[in-house]
Amino acid sequence: MEEERKLKCFKCGVPLEIQTVFLEYSCNSLHTDLPVCPVCGQVYMSEEMARTKAVEVEQQFEEK
């Protein structure tokens, strides 16, 4: 997650902070930590992270 700590919000120009966010995917949801702009609230998720989180959610709900 070191890479995400160096990211800045394109709109606000401030460094992103790791915060817990609510994600919903395919009628399922979870809370996870992602880089977020502390000013405007925009969440950053790379394509790789999105794929990883989607697999995580699928695995969690298959276990239930």
C-alpha positions as a Python dict, from the first residue, in 0.01 Angstrom:
ca = {
    (1, 'M'): (0, 0, 0),
    (2, 'E'): (305, 228, -5),
    (3, 'E'): (219, 334, -362),
    (4, 'E'): (-127, 458, -258),
    (5, 'R'): (19, 680, 18),
    (6, 'K'): (200, 883, -247),
    (7, 'L'): (-114, 944, -453),
    (8, 'K'): (-274, 1289, -467),
    (9, 'C'): (-630, 1383, -554),
    (10, 'F'): (-641, 1514, -911),
    (11, 'K'): (-918, 1760, -825),
    (12, 'C'): (-797, 1888, -486),
    (13, 'G'): (-422, 1828, -510),
    (14, 'V'): (-397, 1690, -155),
    (15, 'P'): (-245, 1354, -57),
    (16, 'L'): (-491, 1067, -29),
    (17, 'E'): (-545, 908, 313),
    (18, 'I'): (-626, 544, 385),
    (19, 'Q'): (-985, 521, 514),
    (20, 'T'): (-1240, 245, 559),
    (21, 'V'): (-1495, 256, 276),
    (22, 'F'): (-1810, 60, 197),
    (23, 'L'): (-1798, -138, -129),
    (24, 'E'): (-2088, -307, -304),
    (25, 'Y'): (-2032, -567, -574),
    (26, 'S'): (-2282, -797, -738),
    (27, 'C'): (-2545, -744, -464),
    (28, 'N'): (-2283, -811, -193),
    (29, 'S'): (-2095, -562, 20),
    (30, 'L'): (-1798, -521, 252),
    (31, 'H'): (-1592, -258, 430),
    (32, 'T'): (-1227, -222, 329),
    (33, 'D'): (-940, 28, 355),
    (34, 'L'): (-867, 232, 43),
    (35, 'P'): (-703, 568, -42),
    (36, 'V'): (-956, 854, -14),
    (37, 'C'): (-931, 1229, -67),
    (38, 'P'): (-987, 1394, 275),
    (39, 'V'): (-1130, 1704, 104),
    (40, 'C'): (-1378, 1579, -160),
    (41, 'G'): (-1414, 1213, -54),
    (42, 'Q'): (-1316, 1066, -393),
    (43, 'V'): (-1201, 704, -354),
    (44, 'Y'): (-904, 572, -552),
    (45, 'M'): (-906, 211, -666),
    (46, 'S'): (-661, 80, -925),
    (47, 'E'): (-771, -186, -1172),
    (48, 'E'): (-558, -441, -988),
    (49, 'M'): (-718, -350, -655),
    (50, 'A'): (-1066, -371, -806),
    (51, 'R'): (-998, -721, -934),
    (52, 'T'): (-852, -827, -599),
    (53, 'K'): (-1147, -685, -403),
    (54, 'A'): (-1401, -847, -636),
    (55, 'V'): (-1240, -1187, -578),
    (56, 'E'): (-1229, -1118, -203),
    (57, 'V'): (-1601, -1040, -194),
    (58, 'E'): (-1689, -1347, -399),
    (59, 'Q'): (-1483, -1569, -168),
    (60, 'Q'): (-1639, -1421, 146),
    (61, 'F'): (-1992, -1483, 25),
    (62, 'E'): (-1915, -1831, -105),
    (63, 'E'): (-1796, -1922, 245),
    (64, 'K'): (-2131, -1821, 399),
}
